[in-house]
């Protein structure tokens, strides 16, 4: 018995040896390198259908109207253009906006007419917003979020089902928030939904949210920084459109709205196209001669210059466009 109490000489057995040789937790004796390959089971999609029940929708409408909207307007100087004409939409639509801040989704929802807002869901990254239970439940209840995979996982059928059921969708096709305030390359998800479901795309330009609350901040900067939300003319899928062409048209429309807000509608439509944009199609919105506009054609400009331009407070916009 004395030999089991600690280190021993040759041939002896100590407690340390016993502990090292014990298979804690019922582990198999077969080492991991020799185990047969097992196909990992796909992750289960977080169910959000409960967030679209009558009770949840009533709770969300009250939270957005009496808590979220007043909070946004108390912390930010919001200007909304083009939302009046959205009430004439004949059916569901996909709202596509640039994305540079966590403010973008609440800003867009608060800018929508109540009749549209109550049947609008926001697509959100499954790996971030649905990675924990409290974040998934809170965002689904307050914002009506639905998960989408942005890392090549199995595509969710929820967005398609929602459009078929008459719901609108908010999609940020860049896939993540901009690191420098500039508009990134658009992915094809929004265009694919529009083409397969036959719904229009509503381009949305959000300007000033990066300056108000960039990455790294959890609350808007003090002083009620100005932000602008501009809704553009609906883009209807045309016969013969493919994913690349419709994605390019959408990205171009969002960039033009940002140009329009920084200058005027006339200047934005006259701006020369920049073929360095998303999907290889002409895009406007470069930084040349247009400080403060988070355009898509700024790839050749130093990152510090892009960040500096994007953090400039949004100045009052010029004359309103004919779409307003």
N, C-alpha and C positions, 0 to 999 in steps of 0.2 A: 504493500500500500504506500510505503514511503517513496517508492520509485515513481508514483503517479503524481506527486505533489509539485514537481518542477522539473528542471533540467536533470538529465541523468547521464550516466556514462555510456560507453559503447554497449549496444544491445538493449538499453533501457528505453522505456516509453514515458514521455512526460505529458502533462495536460496540454501544453502548447501543440505537441504533435497530434494529439487527439482532436483538438479544435480545428487544426488545419486540414485534417483528413475527413472531418465530418461534413456530410452533404446537407448544409443548412437549407431550410425551406423546401425540402423534398426534391432538390434538383436531381436530374437524371445523371447517371454515371457516364453517359456518352457525352464527350466534349462537343461544344457548339460547332466546331469545324467539321465534325463527322456526322452531324444530324442531317437527315434528308431535307431538301429544299421545300419550303412551305410557301404557297402563294398567299401574300398578305391579303386580308379581307379588306374590301373598300370601306372607307369611312362612311358612316351613316349621315345623311343630310339632316340638319337641324330642322324640325318641323315648325313651320310658321303659320299654318292654316288657322291656328287658334287666334292669331293676331288679326284675322279678317272676319271674325265673328261679329255679330251686331254689338255685343257688349264691349269688345275690344275696340271696335271702330268708334263707338261713342266716346270711350275714354280717350282715344287718340285725338279725336276732333277737339275735345275740350282742352286737352293738354297743349295742342298746337295753337289753338285760338287764344287761350287765356293765360298761357305760361310761356310757350316757346316764342311766339310772335312778339309779345311785349318785351321779352328778354332781349331778343335780337335788336329791336328798335331802341331799346334803352342803352345798348352797348355800341351800336353801329348807326351810322347815317345812311339808311338804305334808300336807293332810288330804283324803281322798277319801270321798265318800258316794254310795251308790246303785249302785256298780259291781257288787255281788254279783248283782243281779238281771239284769244284762246277759247273763249266760251262758245265759239261757233264751230269748234271741232266736231265732226259728225260721229266720231268714234274714238277708240283708244289710240294712243300715240306713244312714241318713245322719245323722251326728253334727253338730249345729249348735251353735256356741258363740259367745259374744261375743269380741271381739278387741281387745286393748289393748296387747299386748307380744309380742315374738318368743319369749317363754317359753310362749305358749299352746299351740302345737302339741306341743312335747316334753312339757309337763305333761299334756296330754290323752292322749297316747300312753302315757306312763308310768302313768297311772291306769287304763288299760284292762286287763282280764284278758288274760293271755298268749295264750289261744286266740283272742281277738278281735284283739289287736294285730298278730298275724302276718299277718292278712288285712285290714289297714286301710291305706288310702292317704290322703294329705293333699293336697287341692287347693291350689295355690299360684299366685300371680300370674305369668303368663308373662313380663311385661315386667320383673320384678324378679329373681325366683329363677332364671329361665332366660335372663337376659340375657348371662350369661357361662358359659363351659364348666365352669370349676371349681366354680362355685356350683350349676349344674344337676346335675352328676354327684354332688357330695357330698350335696346335699339329697335327690336321688332314691334314693341308696344308703342313707342313714341314716334318712330319714323316709318313704321311699316316696312322694315327692311326684309329682304329675302337674300339667301346666300347664293353666291356664284363662285365657281372655282377660277382662280387666275393663275394657277401653276400647273395647268395641264391635266387636272383631275377629270373625273367623269362629269360631263355637263349636266346641270340641273334642268329638269323639265318645268320647274315652277314658273320662270319668266314666260314661257310659251303658254302655259295654262292660264296665267293671269291675263295676258293679252286676249286670249280666246274668250275669257270671262268678262271682258270689257274694262279691265284695269289698265291704267297708264303706268309706264315704267320710267324711272330715272336711271340713266347709265352714265358713268364716267369712263369713257373708252380708253383713257390713258392707263387704266389699271391701278394706278397709285397716285398719291399726291406729288405734284412737281417739287423737285428739290431746289429749284431756283426761280420759280414763278413763271417760267416759260411753258408754253403748251407743248406737250410731248407728242409722240407718234400715236395715232389712234389705232386701236385694235378693231377687229372685224365683227365683234359680237353684236353691236347695235345694228349694223347694216344687215347682218344675217337675220336678226329677228324681224326687221322691217321688210325684208324681201320674202321671207318664208310666211309671214303672217299678214302681209299686205297692209301694213299700217304706216302712217307717215312718221318722219323724224322731225322733231322740233329742236332746232339748234338753239343753244343758250350760251350766252357769253357772260361770265362772272368776272368782274374786274374789281380789284381792291381787296379781295379776301386774303391774298398772300401777305399784303402789307399789314392787314389787320391782325392776322393770326397765322404766321408761318409755322413750319415744322419746328417742334421744340417748345411751343407754347400751348398751354391748356386753357387759356382765356384770352379774349381779344385785348389788344393794347388799349390803354386809357385814352380818353379824348374823343370817343365816338368816331373812329376813322371812317371815311366814306367808302361805300361799296355800291356797285351797280350790277343789276341783273337785267339783261336784255334778251328777250325772246324774239327769235327770227321767224321768217316765213316758213311754213311747213314744207319739208322736202318729200315729195311723193316718189316712191320707186318708179322708175321709167322702164318701159319694155326694153329688154336687153341689158339692163343694169347688172353688173356683177358686184361682188363684195368690195373689190378694190376701188371701183369707180364710185360707188355710193359712199364708201368711207371717205374718199377724197373730197367729194362734194360736201359731206357733213363737216369735215375738218376745215375746209375752206370757209364754210358759212359761219362757223364758230369764230374763226380768226377775223373775219370781216366785221362781226359784231363787236369784237374787242377794239378793232381799229375805229369803228364808228363811234364808240363811246369815248375814245381818246381824242378824236378829231370831229368830223362831221360825217353824215351819211354820204354826201357827195364825194368827199375826199376818200372815204373807204372804198367806194365802188370804182374810183379812178386809180387806186393804188396799183402799181405794176405787180403782176403775179411773181411769186418766188417758187421756182420748181423744186426747191430743196425740201418741201414739206412732206407730210405723211402720204404714204401709198403712191408716191411718185406723181402726184397731181399738183396743179398750180395752187399755191396757198399764199395768202397775204399775211401781213402782220410782222414784218421784220422790225428790228430795233432801229434801223437806219432812219434818222430824222424823226423818230417817234418814241421818245423816252417814256417809260412808264407803261408801255403796252406789252402784255405778255404774249408776244406773237410766236409763230411756229417756225420762222425762218432764221433763227438766231444761232444756228449751230456753230458758225465761225467766230462768234464773239466770246470773249473770256467769261468764265463763270461769274467772277466777281462783278463784272459789268452787268450781267443779266440779273443777278440778285439785287444789285443797286437799283436798276431800273424797275424791277418788280416791287420793291419796297417803297417806291415813291408813292405818296398818297394819291389816290385817283382824283384828278381835277374835275370840276363840273364839265359835263359833256356839252357838245355843240348842239345845233338845231336837231330836233327830233326827226326821225326818218318817216317816210310815208307809211311804213308798216305800223307805227305807233298810233 
